[in-house]
Amino acid sequence: MRGRLVRKMDLAGGGEPATRVTRCKGTWLEAEPSAAEQRRIAEAQSRLREQRAVAQAFHADGEAANAFCIELFRDEAFAPLHFADELVEKMIAKVGEPPVVDEGEEAIFSDYLRRAVLSVAVPNTRRLLAAQLRRYLPGYVEREQWKEAVAIDYSAFRTSLGEEVTPFLAQMALAGLADYYETHEEEPKESGQS
């Protein structure tokens, strides 16, 4: 009897897989989470479950929740989770270069970004990104930034189990594309003249 092939890898976050997928190299997210950090994450999730009223208010308006998540993940604190060059190059190889759009044509770019993210957001990548995102949770809980903590937990859950382009994935891909093009700007072509 043949079973489904499942590639086993540690999905607690950090380590070599994380540096291939995100820009966490040289940051606290590069190392795999210690047992103590994993306990802090579990404790933060437990404390967050006590914030039912905050969670209900957050989930009451899906569009507002998504907008809040987009703004939250624009924060420079999440820069280590921007898609790494390797992932951006896979997106470009699968769906091409991002289109240059004029004002009023944002839907064209949004469609490109959706297709690009879905082309690389395979289950293991999603779970790894979600695990890395959950590592932020203890800090927000400790500061009692409950709405942000709910947004992080919600985004990690949707990212790991869904097949959609979450605001977290969209923002990390968009920022990863920007980082990629900033560091790989086209060098001037030699004209062949001396």
DRENPA-3360 file (N, C-alpha, C; in nm, 2 decimals, always signed):
BEGIN
1 = MRGRLVRK = +0.09/-0.12/+0.00/+0.00/+0.00/+0.00/+0.09/+0.12/+0.00 ~ +0.06/+0.21/-0.09/+0.14/+0.33/-0.10/+0.07/+0.45/-0.03 ~ +0.14/+0.52/+0.05/+0.09/+0.63/+0.12/+0.13/+0.76/+0.06 ~ +0.07/+0.87/+0.10/+0.11/+1.00/+0.05/+0.24/+1.04/+0.10 ~ +0.33/+1.10/+0.02/+0.46/+1.14/+0.05/+0.45/+1.27/+0.13 ~ +0.50/+1.27/+0.25/+0.50/+1.39/+0.33/+0.64/+1.42/+0.37 ~ +0.69/+1.54/+0.33/+0.82/+1.58/+0.36/+0.83/+1.62/+0.51 ~ +0.91/+1.55/+0.59/+0.91/+1.58/+0.73/+1.02/+1.69/+0.75;
9 = MDLAGGGE = +0.98/+1.79/+0.83/+1.07/+1.89/+0.87/+1.02/+1.96/+1.00 ~ +1.11/+2.01/+1.07/+1.08/+2.08/+1.20/+1.00/+2.21/+1.16 ~ +0.88/+2.22/+1.20/+0.80/+2.34/+1.17/+0.78/+2.43/+1.29 ~ +0.87/+2.42/+1.39/+0.85/+2.51/+1.51/+0.91/+2.65/+1.48 ~ +0.97/+2.67/+1.36/+1.03/+2.79/+1.32/+1.18/+2.79/+1.34 ~ +1.24/+2.89/+1.27/+1.38/+2.91/+1.28/+1.46/+2.81/+1.20 ~ +1.59/+2.81/+1.21/+1.67/+2.72/+1.14/+1.69/+2.75/+0.99 ~ +1.76/+2.66/+0.93/+1.79/+2.67/+0.78/+1.66/+2.69/+0.70;
17 = PATRVTRC = +1.56/+2.61/+0.72/+1.44/+2.63/+0.63/+1.38/+2.78/+0.64 ~ +1.39/+2.83/+0.76/+1.34/+2.97/+0.78/+1.42/+3.07/+0.71 ~ +1.55/+3.05/+0.70/+1.64/+3.15/+0.63/+1.62/+3.14/+0.48 ~ +1.58/+3.02/+0.43/+1.55/+3.01/+0.29/+1.42/+3.08/+0.25 ~ +1.33/+3.08/+0.34/+1.19/+3.13/+0.31/+1.18/+3.28/+0.35 ~ +1.24/+3.32/+0.46/+1.23/+3.46/+0.50/+1.36/+3.53/+0.51 ~ +1.36/+3.65/+0.55/+1.48/+3.73/+0.57/+1.52/+3.74/+0.71 ~ +1.51/+3.63/+0.78/+1.54/+3.62/+0.93/+1.69/+3.60/+0.96;
25 = KGTWLEAE = +1.77/+3.58/+0.86/+1.91/+3.55/+0.88/+1.98/+3.67/+0.96 ~ +2.04/+3.64/+1.07/+2.11/+3.74/+1.15/+2.01/+3.80/+1.25 ~ +1.89/+3.75/+1.26/+1.79/+3.81/+1.36/+1.76/+3.70/+1.46 ~ +1.69/+3.74/+1.56/+1.65/+3.64/+1.67/+1.56/+3.53/+1.61 ~ +1.50/+3.55/+1.50/+1.42/+3.44/+1.44/+1.50/+3.34/+1.36 ~ +1.63/+3.36/+1.34/+1.71/+3.26/+1.27/+1.72/+3.13/+1.35 ~ +1.75/+3.14/+1.48/+1.76/+3.02/+1.56/+1.63/+2.96/+1.58 ~ +1.63/+2.83/+1.59/+1.51/+2.75/+1.63/+1.47/+2.79/+1.77;
33 = PSAAEQRR = +1.34/+2.80/+1.79/+1.29/+2.83/+1.93/+1.33/+2.73/+2.03 ~ +1.38/+2.78/+2.14/+1.42/+2.70/+2.25/+1.30/+2.64/+2.32 ~ +1.32/+2.55/+2.41/+1.20/+2.50/+2.49/+1.14/+2.61/+2.57 ~ +1.22/+2.70/+2.63/+1.17/+2.81/+2.70/+1.09/+2.90/+2.62 ~ +1.13/+2.93/+2.50/+1.05/+3.01/+2.41/+0.92/+2.94/+2.37 ~ +0.93/+2.82/+2.34/+0.80/+2.75/+2.31/+0.70/+2.75/+2.42 ~ +0.76/+2.74/+2.55/+0.67/+2.75/+2.67/+0.60/+2.89/+2.67 ~ +0.69/+3.00/+2.64/+0.63/+3.14/+2.64/+0.52/+3.15/+2.54;
41 = IAEAQSRL = +0.54/+3.09/+2.42/+0.44/+3.10/+2.32/+0.31/+3.03/+2.36 ~ +0.32/+2.91/+2.42/+0.21/+2.84/+2.47/+0.13/+2.92/+2.58 ~ +0.21/+2.98/+2.67/+0.15/+3.06/+2.78/+0.08/+3.18/+2.72 ~ +0.14/+3.24/+2.62/+0.08/+3.36/+2.56/-0.05/+3.32/+2.49 ~ -0.05/+3.21/+2.42/-0.18/+3.16/+2.36/-0.28/+3.14/+2.47 ~ -0.24/+3.08/+2.58/-0.34/+3.06/+2.69/-0.39/+3.19/+2.74 ~ -0.31/+3.28/+2.77/-0.35/+3.42/+2.82/-0.44/+3.48/+2.71 ~ -0.41/+3.47/+2.59/-0.49/+3.53/+2.48/-0.63/+3.48/+2.47;
49 = REQRAVAQ = -0.65/+3.35/+2.50/-0.78/+3.29/+2.50/-0.87/+3.35/+2.61 ~ -0.81/+3.42/+2.71/-0.89/+3.49/+2.81/-0.95/+3.62/+2.76 ~ -0.90/+3.66/+2.64/-0.94/+3.79/+2.59/-1.05/+3.77/+2.48 ~ -1.16/+3.70/+2.52/-1.27/+3.67/+2.43/-1.34/+3.79/+2.38 ~ -1.36/+3.89/+2.46/-1.43/+4.01/+2.41/-1.35/+4.08/+2.31 ~ -1.22/+4.09/+2.32/-1.13/+4.16/+2.22/-1.14/+4.08/+2.09 ~ -1.13/+3.95/+2.10/-1.13/+3.86/+1.98/-1.27/+3.87/+1.91 ~ -1.38/+3.88/+1.99/-1.51/+3.89/+1.92/-1.52/+4.03/+1.85;
57 = AFHADGEA = -1.47/+4.13/+1.91/-1.48/+4.26/+1.85/-1.39/+4.26/+1.72 ~ -1.28/+4.20/+1.73/-1.18/+4.19/+1.61/-1.25/+4.12/+1.50 ~ -1.31/+4.01/+1.53/-1.37/+3.92/+1.42/-1.51/+3.97/+1.38 ~ -1.57/+4.07/+1.44/-1.70/+4.12/+1.41/-1.71/+4.18/+1.27 ~ -1.60/+4.24/+1.22/-1.59/+4.30/+1.09/-1.47/+4.25/+1.02 ~ -1.49/+4.15/+0.93/-1.38/+4.09/+0.85/-1.30/+4.18/+0.78 ~ -1.36/+4.28/+0.71/-1.28/+4.38/+0.63/-1.19/+4.47/+0.72 ~ -1.25/+4.51/+0.83/-1.17/+4.59/+0.93/-1.06/+4.50/+0.99;
65 = ANAFCIEL = -1.08/+4.38/+1.01/-0.98/+4.29/+1.07/-0.86/+4.27/+0.96 ~ -0.90/+4.25/+0.84/-0.80/+4.24/+0.73/-0.72/+4.37/+0.72 ~ -0.78/+4.48/+0.72/-0.72/+4.61/+0.71/-0.62/+4.63/+0.83 ~ -0.67/+4.60/+0.95/-0.58/+4.61/+1.07/-0.46/+4.52/+1.05 ~ -0.48/+4.40/+1.00/-0.36/+4.31/+0.99/-0.26/+4.36/+0.89 ~ -0.31/+4.42/+0.78/-0.22/+4.47/+0.68/-0.14/+4.58/+0.74 ~ -0.20/+4.67/+0.81/-0.12/+4.78/+0.88/-0.03/+4.73/+0.98 ~ -0.07/+4.63/+1.06/+0.02/+4.57/+1.16/+0.14/+4.51/+1.10;
73 = FRDEAFAP = +0.13/+4.44/+0.99/+0.24/+4.37/+0.93/+0.33/+4.46/+0.84 ~ +0.29/+4.58/+0.82/+0.37/+4.68/+0.76/+0.48/+4.73/+0.86 ~ +0.46/+4.70/+0.98/+0.56/+4.75/+1.09/+0.69/+4.68/+1.06 ~ +0.80/+4.76/+1.08/+0.93/+4.71/+1.06/+0.97/+4.60/+1.15 ~ +0.90/+4.58/+1.26/+0.93/+4.46/+1.35/+0.91/+4.33/+1.27 ~ +0.83/+4.33/+1.17/+0.80/+4.21/+1.09/+0.89/+4.19/+0.97 ~ +0.99/+4.28/+0.95/+1.08/+4.27/+0.84/+1.15/+4.14/+0.83 ~ +1.19/+4.07/+0.94/+1.26/+3.94/+0.92/+1.17/+3.84/+0.86;
81 = LHFADELV = +1.04/+3.86/+0.85/+0.95/+3.76/+0.79/+0.92/+3.79/+0.65 ~ +0.97/+3.90/+0.59/+0.95/+3.93/+0.45/+1.01/+3.81/+0.37 ~ +0.94/+3.78/+0.26/+0.99/+3.67/+0.18/+1.13/+3.69/+0.14 ~ +1.21/+3.58/+0.15/+1.35/+3.58/+0.11/+1.36/+3.58/-0.04 ~ +1.48/+3.61/-0.09/+1.51/+3.61/-0.23/+1.47/+3.48/-0.30 ~ +1.51/+3.37/-0.23/+1.48/+3.23/-0.29/+1.33/+3.22/-0.32 ~ +1.25/+3.26/-0.22/+1.10/+3.25/-0.24/+1.05/+3.35/-0.35 ~ +1.10/+3.47/-0.35/+1.07/+3.57/-0.45/+1.10/+3.52/-0.59;
89 = EKMIAKVG = +1.22/+3.46/-0.60/+1.27/+3.41/-0.73/+1.18/+3.29/-0.78 ~ +1.13/+3.21/-0.69/+1.03/+3.10/-0.72/+0.90/+3.16/-0.77 ~ +0.86/+3.27/-0.70/+0.73/+3.34/-0.75/+0.75/+3.39/-0.89 ~ +0.86/+3.46/-0.91/+0.89/+3.52/-1.05/+0.90/+3.41/-1.15 ~ +0.97/+3.30/-1.12/+0.98/+3.19/-1.21/+0.85/+3.13/-1.25 ~ +0.76/+3.12/-1.15/+0.63/+3.06/-1.18/+0.52/+3.15/-1.24 ~ +0.52/+3.28/-1.21/+0.42/+3.37/-1.26/+0.47/+3.49/-1.33 ~ +0.60/+3.50/-1.34/+0.66/+3.62/-1.41/+0.69/+3.74/-1.32;
97 = EPPVVDEG = +0.74/+3.84/-1.38/+0.78/+3.96/-1.32/+0.65/+4.03/-1.28 ~ +0.65/+4.11/-1.17/+0.53/+4.18/-1.13/+0.50/+4.29/-1.24 ~ +0.37/+4.31/-1.27/+0.34/+4.42/-1.37/+0.36/+4.56/-1.31 ~ +0.39/+4.65/-1.40/+0.39/+4.79/-1.37/+0.26/+4.84/-1.40 ~ +0.19/+4.90/-1.30/+0.05/+4.94/-1.32/+0.04/+5.09/-1.29 ~ -0.06/+5.15/-1.36/-0.09/+5.29/-1.34/-0.20/+5.30/-1.23 ~ -0.22/+5.43/-1.19/-0.33/+5.45/-1.10/-0.46/+5.40/-1.15 ~ -0.54/+5.34/-1.07/-0.66/+5.28/-1.12/-0.65/+5.14/-1.16;
105 = EEAIFSDY = -0.53/+5.09/-1.17/-0.51/+4.95/-1.22/-0.46/+4.86/-1.11 ~ -0.49/+4.90/-0.99/-0.44/+4.82/-0.87/-0.49/+4.68/-0.87 ~ -0.61/+4.65/-0.93/-0.66/+4.52/-0.93/-0.57/+4.42/-1.01 ~ -0.50/+4.48/-1.12/-0.41/+4.40/-1.20/-0.29/+4.35/-1.11 ~ -0.24/+4.44/-1.03/-0.13/+4.40/-0.94/-0.17/+4.31/-0.83 ~ -0.29/+4.34/-0.78/-0.35/+4.25/-0.67/-0.36/+4.11/-0.72 ~ -0.41/+4.09/-0.84/-0.43/+3.96/-0.90/-0.29/+3.89/-0.92 ~ -0.19/+3.97/-0.97/-0.06/+3.91/-0.98/-0.01/+3.86/-0.84;
113 = LRRAVLSV = -0.02/+3.95/-0.74/+0.03/+3.91/-0.61/-0.04/+3.79/-0.55 ~ -0.17/+3.78/-0.58/-0.25/+3.66/-0.53/-0.19/+3.54/-0.60 ~ -0.18/+3.54/-0.73/-0.13/+3.42/-0.81/+0.02/+3.39/-0.76 ~ +0.10/+3.49/-0.74/+0.24/+3.47/-0.71/+0.25/+3.40/-0.57 ~ +0.17/+3.45/-0.47/+0.18/+3.39/-0.34/+0.13/+3.25/-0.34 ~ +0.02/+3.23/-0.41/-0.04/+3.09/-0.41/+0.06/+3.00/-0.48 ~ +0.14/+3.05/-0.57/+0.23/+2.96/-0.64/+0.34/+2.90/-0.55 ~ +0.37/+2.97/-0.44/+0.48/+2.93/-0.35/+0.43/+2.89/-0.21;
121 = AVPNTRRL = +0.30/+2.92/-0.18/+0.25/+2.90/-0.04/+0.20/+2.76/-0.03 ~ +0.29/+2.66/-0.03/+0.26/+2.52/-0.01/+0.25/+2.50/+0.13 ~ +0.19/+2.38/+0.17/+0.16/+2.36/+0.32/+0.28/+2.38/+0.41 ~ +0.39/+2.32/+0.38/+0.51/+2.33/+0.47/+0.55/+2.47/+0.48 ~ +0.56/+2.55/+0.37/+0.60/+2.69/+0.38/+0.50/+2.77/+0.46 ~ +0.37/+2.74/+0.45/+0.27/+2.81/+0.52/+0.28/+2.78/+0.67 ~ +0.31/+2.66/+0.71/+0.32/+2.62/+0.85/+0.45/+2.68/+0.91 ~ +0.55/+2.69/+0.83/+0.68/+2.75/+0.88/+0.66/+2.90/+0.90;
129 = LAAQLRRY = +0.60/+2.97/+0.81/+0.57/+3.11/+0.82/+0.48/+3.14/+0.94 ~ +0.38/+3.05/+0.96/+0.29/+3.07/+1.07/+0.36/+3.05/+1.21 ~ +0.45/+2.95/+1.21/+0.53/+2.92/+1.33/+0.62/+3.04/+1.36 ~ +0.68/+3.10/+1.26/+0.77/+3.21/+1.28/+0.68/+3.33/+1.33 ~ +0.57/+3.35/+1.28/+0.48/+3.46/+1.32/+0.44/+3.44/+1.46 ~ +0.40/+3.32/+1.50/+0.36/+3.30/+1.64/+0.47/+3.33/+1.74 ~ +0.59/+3.34/+1.70/+0.70/+3.37/+1.79/+0.70/+3.51/+1.84 ~ +0.62/+3.60/+1.77/+0.60/+3.74/+1.81/+0.49/+3.75/+1.92;
137 = LPGYVERE = +0.41/+3.65/+1.93/+0.29/+3.65/+2.02/+0.33/+3.69/+2.17 ~ +0.43/+3.62/+2.23/+0.46/+3.66/+2.37/+0.49/+3.80/+2.40 ~ +0.56/+3.87/+2.31/+0.59/+4.01/+2.33/+0.46/+4.10/+2.33 ~ +0.37/+4.07/+2.24/+0.25/+4.15/+2.24/+0.16/+4.12/+2.36 ~ +0.16/+3.99/+2.40/+0.08/+3.96/+2.52/+0.13/+4.02/+2.64 ~ +0.27/+4.01/+2.65/+0.33/+4.07/+2.77/+0.31/+4.22/+2.78 ~ +0.30/+4.29/+2.67/+0.27/+4.43/+2.67/+0.12/+4.46/+2.67 ~ +0.04/+4.36/+2.68/-0.10/+4.37/+2.68/-0.16/+4.44/+2.56;
145 = QWKEAVAI = -0.10/+4.42/+2.44/-0.14/+4.47/+2.32/-0.24/+4.36/+2.26 ~ -0.35/+4.36/+2.31/-0.44/+4.25/+2.29/-0.49/+4.24/+2.15 ~ -0.53/+4.35/+2.09/-0.58/+4.35/+1.95/-0.47/+4.30/+1.86 ~ -0.35/+4.35/+1.87/-0.24/+4.30/+1.79/-0.21/+4.16/+1.81 ~ -0.22/+4.11/+1.94/-0.20/+3.97/+1.97/-0.31/+3.88/+1.90 ~ -0.43/+3.93/+1.91/-0.54/+3.85/+1.84/-0.51/+3.85/+1.69 ~ -0.47/+3.96/+1.63/-0.44/+3.97/+1.49/-0.33/+3.87/+1.45 ~ -0.22/+3.86/+1.53/-0.11/+3.77/+1.50/-0.16/+3.63/+1.51;
153 = DYSAFRTS = -0.23/+3.59/+1.62/-0.28/+3.46/+1.64/-0.37/+3.42/+1.52 ~ -0.46/+3.50/+1.49/-0.56/+3.48/+1.38/-0.49/+3.46/+1.25 ~ -0.39/+3.55/+1.22/-0.32/+3.54/+1.09/-0.23/+3.42/+1.09 ~ -0.17/+3.38/+1.20/-0.09/+3.25/+1.20/-0.18/+3.13/+1.17 ~ -0.30/+3.13/+1.23/-0.40/+3.02/+1.21/-0.44/+3.01/+1.07 ~ -0.48/+3.13/+1.01/-0.53/+3.13/+0.87/-0.42/+3.10/+0.77 ~ -0.30/+3.14/+0.80/-0.19/+3.11/+0.71/-0.15/+2.97/+0.71 ~ -0.15/+2.90/+0.83/-0.11/+2.76/+0.84/-0.21/+2.67/+0.78;
161 = LGEEVTPF = -0.34/+2.69/+0.80/-0.44/+2.60/+0.76/-0.51/+2.63/+0.63 ~ -0.50/+2.75/+0.59/-0.58/+2.79/+0.47/-0.52/+2.77/+0.34 ~ -0.59/+2.80/+0.24/-0.54/+2.80/+0.10/-0.56/+2.94/+0.04 ~ -0.57/+3.04/+0.12/-0.60/+3.17/+0.08/-0.48/+3.26/+0.09 ~ -0.48/+3.37/+0.03/-0.37/+3.47/+0.05/-0.42/+3.56/+0.17 ~ -0.36/+3.54/+0.28/-0.40/+3.61/+0.40/-0.33/+3.75/+0.39 ~ -0.38/+3.85/+0.47/-0.31/+3.98/+0.47/-0.16/+3.96/+0.51 ~ -0.13/+3.87/+0.60/+0.01/+3.85/+0.64/+0.09/+3.80/+0.52;
169 = LAQMALAG = +0.04/+3.70/+0.45/+0.11/+3.65/+0.34/+0.13/+3.76/+0.23 ~ +0.02/+3.83/+0.20/+0.03/+3.93/+0.10/+0.13/+4.04/+0.14 ~ +0.13/+4.08/+0.26/+0.23/+4.19/+0.31/+0.37/+4.14/+0.30 ~ +0.39/+4.01/+0.35/+0.53/+3.96/+0.35/+0.58/+3.94/+0.21 ~ +0.49/+3.90/+0.11/+0.53/+3.88/-0.03/+0.56/+4.02/-0.09 ~ +0.47/+4.11/-0.07/+0.49/+4.25/-0.12/+0.62/+4.31/-0.07 ~ +0.64/+4.30/+0.05/+0.77/+4.36/+0.11/+0.89/+4.28/+0.06 ~ +0.87/+4.15/+0.05/+0.98/+4.07/-0.01/+1.02/+4.10/-0.15;
177 = LADYYETH = +0.91/+4.13/-0.23/+0.94/+4.18/-0.37/+1.01/+4.31/-0.37 ~ +0.97/+4.40/-0.28/+1.03/+4.53/-0.28/+1.18/+4.52/-0.23 ~ +1.20/+4.43/-0.13/+1.34/+4.41/-0.09/+1.42/+4.35/-0.20 ~ +1.37/+4.25/-0.27/+1.44/+4.18/-0.38/+1.48/+4.28/-0.48 ~ +1.39/+4.36/-0.53/+1.42/+4.46/-0.64/+1.51/+4.57/-0.59 ~ +1.50/+4.60/-0.46/+1.60/+4.70/-0.41/+1.74/+4.65/-0.41 ~ +1.76/+4.52/-0.38/+1.89/+4.47/-0.37/+1.94/+4.41/-0.50 ~ +1.85/+4.39/-0.60/+1.89/+4.34/-0.73/+1.86/+4.43/-0.84;
185 = EEEPKESG = +1.88/+4.56/-0.81/+1.85/+4.66/-0.92/+1.93/+4.62/-1.04 ~ +1.88/+4.65/-1.16/+1.95/+4.62/-1.28/+2.07/+4.71/-1.29 ~ +2.19/+4.64/-1.31/+2.31/+4.72/-1.33/+2.31/+4.78/-1.47 ~ +2.37/+4.90/-1.48/+2.37/+4.96/-1.62/+2.44/+4.86/-1.71 ~ +2.38/+4.85/-1.83/+2.44/+4.76/-1.94/+2.55/+4.84/-2.00 ~ +2.66/+4.76/-2.03/+2.77/+4.82/-2.10/+2.73/+4.85/-2.24 ~ +2.77/+4.96/-2.29/+2.73/+5.00/-2.43/+2.83/+4.94/-2.53 ~ +2.95/+4.89/-2.49/+3.04/+4.84/-2.58/+3.13/+4.95/-2.64;
193 = QS = +3.11/+5.07/-2.60/+3.19/+5.18/-2.64/+3.29/+5.22/-2.54 ~ +3.41/+5.26/-2.58/+3.52/+5.30/-2.49/+3.53/+5.45/-2.49;
% end
